[in-house]
C-alpha cells in the first residue's frame, strides 16, 4: 500500500512578487539603518534596482504603508519615507488584537506582575533628579481623601503617571513597551468604567502609600527593593479588580477610538513615550 502523503504542497500559497519586494525593501531599510523621516529611493530607481514593474513596486510600497513602516506623499516633492511608529499607534494596534481574546483581569495582572517589576528595577539607576521630583509630585494627588478638589479620574491619572514615569526609563525596549502598554490599557479601563466603585478612597490611599515606599527605594537606587515592592503593589491592585469583574468587557478596548473627552494622555512632549533609544 502506498504511504499516504501528509501534506499537499499544491495548497501552499506562494507569496506574490509584491510581497517579496516588500520584504526586500524592509530588509534594505533595516540594513541601511534608516530612521523616521529618511527618504527611500524614488520610484524609477526602485524599478531599476528591483527589476520589477511600476505596478508591482507600488503594490509593495502600499503593503509597507499599511503595516505602518513607511509613509507615502503624493506630488513631485513627495515619495516614500520611513514612518515614525509611535508607542500610541503600536499600542492601539495591539489593543485591536485583544478585542476577541476574552481577556480577564487576572490575566492582565498576571502579565503585569511579570513585566513591570523587572522594568522598574532596570529603570532605577537611569532615573534623574528631575524624574524623581516628577514621581514624588504625583503621590499627594493619588489620595482622594486629601485632595477633594480633584476628580476621581484625575486621581487615577496621577497613579498611572507614576508608573509611566518610572517604566519609561527602562533601557530594555521590549520590557519598556510591554509595561507602558499594560498601564495604558488599565488607564483606559479605569477611565471608561468604574471598577473600583465604593473602594475608591481606600484604593487611592493604598496607591499613595505604595508609591511612597517605592520612592524610598528609588532614591536609594535599590533596584531589587523596587522590584519587590512593585510586585507587592501590583498584587494589591489586582486584588481590587479581579474580585469585582472577572472578564474585561471588549467594549473597553474600543473606547479609546470613540471617546473624545479631553484628558491627559501620555505623549512624546511629556517625555513618557520614548522617542529614541534609551
N, C-alpha and C positions, 0 to 999 in steps of 0.2 A: 504494500500500500504506500502510495506517495505521501511523504511528510507534508502536512498542511502548512501553507505559508502563514506566518503570524502577522505579517504586515503587507498591505497593498500599497506599494510605493507610488502607484499611479494616482492615489488620492492625495498625496502630499502636494500642497500648493507651492509652486516655485515663486520666489519673490519677483515682483515686477522690476523692470530695469530702473524705473524712477526710484524705487525703494533702495536698490543697490547704490544708486548715485547719491541718494540722501545719506546713506551710511558713509560713503566715501567723503562727502562734504563735511559730515560730522567729525570724522577722523582728522580731516585736514584742519578743522578749527581747533581740535584738541592738540594736534601735533604742533601747530603754529602758535599755540598758547595765546590765542586771540582773547581779548577781553570785551565786555559790553561796549558797543559803540563802534568797534572796529569794522571796517567795510570789507565785504567779500569781493572777489574779482567780479567784473561786470559780466553780463550775460554772454557776450560774444567770446570773452576769454574762457568762460566755463565750458561753453560748447566746444571750443577748440581743444581744451585740455582734457575734457572728459570724453571726447569723441562721440557725442550724442546729439540728438536733435534739440531744437529750441523747446518744443513741447515737452519733451522728457525732462529737460533741465528745469523748466518752470514747474512741472509737477513735483519734482524732487524738492524744490525750494518751498512749495506750498506745504509739503509734508513737514518740513523742518519748522515752518512758520506755525503750523497747527500744534506742533509739540512745544512751542514757545522758545525754541533755540535761536531763531532769527526773526528780524522784523524787515518787512519789505515796503519801501516807499516808492510811490509812482513818480514819473517825470524824469527829465534829463539829469537832475541832480540827485535822484533817488537811487534805488538799488537795495541790495540785501546787506544788512548789518547784523552783527551778533547782538542778541537781545539781552536786556538786563532782567534776569529772573529774580523777582523779589521773593522774600520769605512769605509775604502775604499771598501772592499768587500761587506759590507752591503749596502753601498750607490749605488754600481753598480747594485746589485740585485733590489733595489728599482727603479732605472732608467729603468730597464727592464720592470717593471710594467707599466710605463708611456708611453711606445712605442705607444700604441694604444688608448690612452685616449683623444686625441685631445686637449692637454693642450694649453691654451692661456697664453700670457704674463701677462694679467690682473689677471688670476687665480694664476700664480706663485707669483705675488706681493701681492695679497690678503692674501695668505698663509704666505708669508714672513712678512707682516705687523703684523700678529697675533703672530708669534713666536719669531722673532729676538729682538724686543724691550724688551720683557719680559725676554729673556735670557740675554741681555746686562745689564738690571737692576740688575738681580741676580748675574751677574759676577762682577759687580762694586766693591763690598767690598772684593772680592777674588783676585784682581789684585795685583801683587808685583811691586816693583820699577823697576825690570827688564822688566816686562810686559809693564809698562807704557813707558819705554825707547824704547822698540821694536815697540810699537804702534806709538810713536812720529817719529821714523825713517822712517816710511812709508809715512808720509804726504808730504814731499817735492817731492817725486818721483811720486805722483799722478798727479802733474800739468805738463801737456805736454809742455806748453809754457816755463817753466823754465828748463826743462830737455830734451834738444834736443838730448842728447846722448843716450836716452832710446827709444826703440821701443814702438809703441802703445800697443803691448801685454804686455810689461813689466810694463807699467803704470797700465794696468788692473790688473796685478798680485799683485801690491802693494795695490791697492784698495781692492782686495779680501783678501789680507793678513791681513789688518787692521781688517776686520770683523772676520776672522778666529781666530786671536789672542784674540779678545775680547770675542766672544761667547764660545770659548773653555774653559774659566774659569767658565762657568755657572755650578753650583753644581747640577742642575736638569738634569739627563742624557737624559731624553726624549726631553726636550727643547734644550739641547746642540746638540743632534744628528740632530733634525729637522732643527735647524739653520745652522749647518755645512753642512747639505745635500743641502739646498736650495742655499747657497753661492757656494758650489761646482758645483751644476747644472748650475747656472748662469755663473760661470767662464768658463765652457765648452762652453756654448752658445756664449759668447763673444770672446772666442778664435777661434772658428771654423767658425764664421760668423760675419762680421762687421755690427752689428745692431745699432751702434752709428753713423756711417757714418761721414758726414762733421761736426757734432756737437762734435767731439771727444775732441777738446781743451776745449770748454766750459764745457763739461761733466766732464773732469778731474779736472778743476779748481773748479767746484762746489763740487766735491767729497772732494777735499783737504780742502775747506772751511768748509764743514760739519764735516769732521773728526777733524779739529782743535777745533770746538765748542764742539764736543762730548768729546774730550780730556780734555778740561777745566772742564767739569762736572765729568769726571772720576777722575781727580786729586783731586777734592773736595769731592769725594766719594758720589756724589749725584745720587743715582740710579734712582729716579723718573725723574730727569732732563735728565739723559742719555736716558731713555726710550722715553721721549717726543721728544728729538732731533733726536733719531734714527727713530722714526715714520715719522717725517718730512723729513728726509733724504731718507728713503725708498719710500715715496710717490713721491719725486722728481725723483728718479731713475726710478721708474715705469713709470712716465710720459714720459721720454725719449724713452722708449722702446715700450710701448703699442701703441703709435700712428704710429709707423713705421711698425710693424708687429703684426697682431692680433693673429695669431696661430703659435705656436712653431713647426718648422719643425721636425718631428720624427727622421730624419737623424741626427740631432744634438745630440740626446740622445744616438746614437750609435757610435759617433766618438771617444769616449774615448777608444774603443776597437781596432780601426783600425789605428789611427794616432800615430806614434811613435816618433814624433818630440820631442827632449829633451827640457824640460822646468821645471820650478819649480812646483812641486806638493807637497801638504802637506803630511807629513809622521810622524810616531812616533818620528823620530830623530829630527824633527823640533819642537817637543813639541806642535803641533797643534791638533793632534788627541789624545784623552785621552787613556792612556794605563792601567789605573787603576781608581778606584772610586775616584771622586773628593771630 
